[in-house]
Amino acid sequence: MKKISTFLLAFVMIFSFAACNGGANDDFAINDPVYETVPDREEKINIAVGNDPMGIGFAKLSVDRYYAYNVNYCLTAEEAISLFNSGDADIVSVSLDTAAKLYNENGGKLKMLAINTMGMTYILSGDETVTELESLKGKTLYCPSDNAGVKAIFLHFLEKCGVSGVDIQYKTTDEIKAQMIDGTINLCVLPEYGISGVTSKTEKQFNALAISGLWEEKCGVELAQGCIVARADYVEKNKEKISEFLDFYEASINFLYRNDAFGASFLVEENFISEKQIGYELVMRCNLRFVSGEEMKILAQKNLAELNAADPTLFGALPAEDFYY
C-alpha cells in the first residue's frame, strides 16, 4: 500500500486532537463492550446516512447501541435524503448546504442537531510541479459536477485566495476518480471518500492538499461540511430521546476522533472498511468532529454565509435562528 504525501506549505492540515467538552465523551472506552443482552426498544430512532465521511461517525453507535438506533447506510446521499423526506428516517446526515436546502424546502420545519465533519475537501495532485497554491495557475483541474457544495467551496476558496488562471473542467465524481486512477488526468478537487477511492486503487503517488487551513485564514471561520438534521416536530415530541442520542453520537464520533489508529482497526473488524491502512488515512482525512449548541450555530451560520455569498442559488435563503437546536 503506497503512502500519500500530504504536504503542508500554505495548505495546513487541520486535525485537532484536543478533547471535546461535555456529553458522554467517555461512554465508549477503547474496550467498550457490545451490548448483546440489551433488548431492542419498541421505538428506535431511524437514521439515514450516505456512503461518505458524515456516515462513518455512526459506526460505533450502530454497533454498540443497536438496540436503540436503526442506522441505514445508503449507497448515496440522495438515497438517505429520500428516506428522510418519505418519513422512513427520523434523522439524516447531510452536508451543510443540503441541510439549508432541506430547511427551505420544508418550510423551516427542520432542526440542525449537530455538526459532524469539518473540512474534508482536498486538492489531489499527481503532478510533482504542484507544490503550492500558486502552482495551480496554468493547470487543468477537474471539479465534480455532481457535488454543488464542493464546487461552491472550491471556487469560493480560489477567489478568496486570489488565485486565477486555473482551467477548471467538470466531470462527475466517478469519472474523476476513474481517470485519476488510470492516469488520464492528474489534478482534481474531491471530498473524502473520493480521495480514498483513488489512492486505495493505485500505486501512484499523490499529494493531498487540504484547503481547510487557508479557508479559515481567508474566511474567518473553520471549514465545516457535514451535519445531522431532524424534523422539528419529531424533535419537539422526543426531546429526551434526542438528548440521549446526541450524547451517544458524540461518544461515537469521539471514539474515532481520539483513537484514529484503533478506530481504523475497529472499522475493519466490523466490516465498515477492508484494510487498516486505508481506514487510518480515511479517519484522518474525514476530519470528524462533534459540535453542538451555540458553537454549532455560530460555525454553521458563518459557513453558510460564505457559501451563500459564493453561490446564492445553492440552497436559497439563509436559515433563520429556529433552524439551530
Helices and strands as residue ranges (DSSP letters): E 45-49, H 53-56, H 59-64, E 69-73, H 77-86, E 91-95, H 96-105, E 110-118, E 121-125, G 133-136, E 140-144, H 148-161, E 167-171, H 173-182, E 187-191, H 194-199, E 207-210, H 212-219, E 224-231, H 232-237, H 239-258, H 260-269, H 276-286, E 288-291, H 293-310, G 321-323
